[in-house]
Amino acid sequence: MAEDTKQSEKVSNWCLISMASIPLIMTLGNSMLIPVLPILERRVNISPFQSSLIITSYSIASIFLIPVAGYLSDRIGRKRVIVPSLIIVMAGGLVSAWASWRMADPFWTIIVGRILQGVGAAGAAPIVMPLVGDLYKKEDEASSCLGIIETSNTAGKVLSPILGSALAAWVWFLPFFSITIFSAISVIMVLFFIKAPKTMDKPKKITEFISNTKEIFKQEGRWLYTIFFIGCFAMFILFAVQFFLSQELETKYHAKGINKGLLLAIPLAFLCISSYITGRKIKGDKKLMKKLIYIGLMILSVSIAFTSQFDNLIILLAVTSIFGASIGLLLPTLDALITENIEKEERGTITSFYSSARFIGVAVGPPVMAFLLKNNPLWGFIGSALAGLLLVFVVKKFIRVEDSASNKGGGKEQQPAP
């Protein structure tokens, strides 16, 4: 009996590791290219704005297809969506890698490969959140697991600049090939270790799906839209700052190769640590979640206001590290609020809209920063800081959790909105 329990725990741990591998690999597939962009600009003879499109094209493809993947995952099962999606990511990596290796003018073919990767990513990482909600019934377990999932996401961001710089120093287009290899590993892990609950529901008609989705947003729209917007804002600032820091390290501080990757990883390491601790601490406590959103937004706003004005590398890294920690407070908290307050039948659909909102931020951040770097990025940073402070008041008005604790144990759990 004890042996059976031990085996069960082992399977459960491998299942968690397999789920965590998906956002980790999807993050590597995108963020790993950020430190490589200046090299790609020189090799392919493109502008910083064009190089930013290599990040944006991946995200734009995901934005529109994530809700479709969420809908399908609710109806035919999470695993049946995740596995084919990872295979598409593998194919996209091969297209971009082949173009970089064999073509004289590879830019647009690289973009095609990146779009393919975005299509695959739409059905991979965003589906992990509702899968966690399916597998973990207790709120504290789900919150803790989501913290680990978000930490794997942020760990990918920490590893990305180091790995991307190291691979590009060997062969500049090797990061594209590596995406295919990493995705293949994740496919094997998902197939063998994730035992997702089987969904027997027949797919609803698209009209019924749209009607149900409209009803959810009609009832829960105020707090859902708030969380969507914060998620979008956080990823916009995160990828804009990463793009800015990558360009600054190369042009102003002449950091290249693995040294540049290590420097880029410092703020992201703080994000990863903060995300892990936050996921472990929130444990379904919605009042604490709301406080952490307040704190995260305020720290974010103060830390980035004058980031572009620092000429000292140590100060710049210190400020962006504080900024990274603030993002680590926000992301697992937002994940938990969404997952724990939406019914299982609609969880994939709603979390997919949230993931789309985050991908909008990823898509917009680098090209906006590329545009600002041509002029003066100061006003972009100050504007973002003011937007962060404004969001504090939006959270206070639209995310209400004061009565949720008193409703536990009696009927349906109170939602975080009135």
Secondary structure, DSSP 8 states (H G I E B T S, - for coil): -HHHHHHHHHHHHHHHHHHHHHHHHHHHHHHTTGGGHHHHHHHHT--HHHHHHHHHHHHHHHHHHHHHHHHHHHHH-HHHHHHHHHHHHHHHHHHHHHHHHH-SS-HHHHHHHHHHHHHHHHTSHHHHHHHHHHH--SHHHHHHHHHHHHHHHHHHHHHHHHHHHHHHHHSTTHHHHHHHHHHHHHHHHHHHH------------HHHHHHHHHHHHHHHHHHHHHHHHHHHHHHHHHHHHHHHHHHHHHHTS---HHHHHHHHHHHHHHHHHHHHHHHHHHTT-HHHHHHHHHHHHHHHHHHHTTGGG---HHHHHHHHHHHHHHHHHHHHHHHHHHHHTS-HHHHHHHHHHHHHHHHHHHHHHHHHHHHHHHS-THHHHHHHHHHHHHHHHHHHHH---TTTGGGTTSSS---S--
